[in-house]
């Protein structure tokens, strides 16, 4: 794979040179609050260990995105994944769409959680689970880079856990947020209005929040509307979010806590535009023109979730956590009148049927663990053990004619786990295992007309895998530390794709087991960090390998996606850092480098693995990325932040039929904030400051209507006031 740097402007080169010195958040989390040693050592996370644990004792690359970082990025755009692109080294560019096509973490799909509850639909991943809540209720985001079995299936690339806010200030606090954005085009205006009401006493706390948004169209830097996308767009859409969380503390020393929360999120297209395809041959990207979607049906994401969590922090010398949850997800993709795969002469003459597909998923489960930091009375000998039980059901239907496209699938799992950790002076050693024991059930079903109405015999498939992890952290003199780790991740492939593509009689679910085997990935990683009172530099290198990967490819013969099962190897390294010159001036930067290999041949069970002779493209892995930012506190009441993101050229499989080229680019953004004291805080954000024209990297891989230019310059004015 050749990775050639994009020719940057003089300003881009100067800024990159200035900020390259303080080069991930391996071991130690990024924090906007500063890099004071005591502050870093007190940072704890819960995602990787299922109990609060200091990051300097966790052997792995971890990013903690702080409230300040979230707020800064939301002043530039309502794009919820843009914050990940900006702050997480191995995260790819944001899709700028309702779908998350091309968005990966270290070249693999990440498991997204909201307060620990999975938002991903592994049984039928429609790439629609990156837009599931309003970011105004998110306090912080914990990102575990690399395969992990800590939270069950789905984390082949890592875990991204969005944690909701909890009231911290005694008494009442009301927060009102207003926002307006525009590109100075006729239909580019958008607005947002949000209310958060918080109340806290010793015994309980309550948060109620609601937000509404209305988005206009987005335009590229050449003054053309960007494409809507086959899977749906956040452009020309409206959304609403309702969230409530109640926490009650009780018992001796208030050691017990009961937390109940419920959330509802809906984003829906307004239906004022339709897709107009461009031409890769001429370089004309997809765009949008005024018109109503065929059939009048618009795309949407709807997420409903409820959680009841119990914690006892003084039970038998440890802490008990039990969480029960239910999450319902419903998504619709854009309707179309020319999709051959959805035609049926029983409903309309071939070529005339208008159809839209919808996916539905329901999760319910119980997560439990007990942890102690003094097992058997031994100080710093930690045990964390528990069991997770989950039932995940998913299906996909052709909504306008009420036909089954992907039959109902149910995955039931029981997963016990145990994790030990021991710290002796400067060394922390940890290890554990999680056993994933699950069963997939599919009833008999019949495929659609385009697949010959094939009758398929259902059945049960059993999955069983023990997933170990092992790691060591060494804290060295003069601010140095190092770690090494090994872990396995487990997920199911996109089961719905091969099920709906059956087109021959006499097939059965059991007969498709080779396509439906689990994806088990191995991750080996080393890293080091150096800290001073003014900043830090951190680095990590890793290798992720799976004998049987799972990826989606477009097939023009059947005009649908197909699931490919091939070995996958991804290698990479990440660098990041931060340096404060004084209390007023701070710089930070990150860099990530990935290489990915797979095969042109499918893996066949029982036979030697095929040769790794094909490079992964920009739809699977992110081009090398360099992000940098300068923050200047120009007064006690205001600050200014200038940021940049450079994605480098990615040229893959040169000289082969699969040759592709993703052209790199550099974008700048600027935000200026000022505190008006009792009148609130006002900010001005400018995304794509220099109005750079660029193509989204994943567009280089032709995957059905995904030839998109990125958004041009956008201005956002925000105001927040608290009472």
SULCOR-V839109 format. One record per helix or strand of 2 or more residues. SS is the DSSP state (alpha for helix, beta for strand). FROM is the first residue (numbers start at 1). TO is the last residue. If there is no record, write none. Layout:
[[SS | FROM | TO] [SS | FROM | TO]]
//
This chain:
[[alpha | 10 | 19] [alpha | 37 | 42] [beta | 44 | 45] [beta | 53 | 54] [alpha | 55 | 57] [beta | 61 | 65] [alpha | 67 | 74] [alpha | 82 | 87] [beta | 111 | 114] [beta | 117 | 118] [alpha | 122 | 124] [alpha | 135 | 137] [beta | 138 | 145] [beta | 158 | 164] [beta | 171 | 182] [beta | 190 | 200] [beta | 204 | 215] [beta | 237 | 250] [alpha | 252 | 254] [beta | 256 | 269] [beta | 273 | 276] [beta | 287 | 290] [alpha | 294 | 296] [beta | 300 | 315] [beta | 318 | 332] [alpha | 340 | 342] [beta | 357 | 372] [alpha | 375 | 377] [beta | 381 | 398] [beta | 403 | 424] [beta | 427 | 442] [beta | 445 | 446] [alpha | 449 | 451] [beta | 455 | 457] [beta | 459 | 475] [beta | 480 | 491] [alpha | 495 | 500] [beta | 507 | 508] [alpha | 510 | 516] [beta | 519 | 531] [beta | 535 | 546] [beta | 551 | 555] [beta | 560 | 564] [beta | 568 | 580] [beta | 585 | 598] [beta | 614 | 615] [beta | 625 | 635] [beta | 638 | 647] [beta | 650 | 652] [beta | 660 | 662] [beta | 665 | 675] [alpha | 677 | 679] [beta | 681 | 687] [alpha | 697 | 700] [beta | 714 | 722]]
//
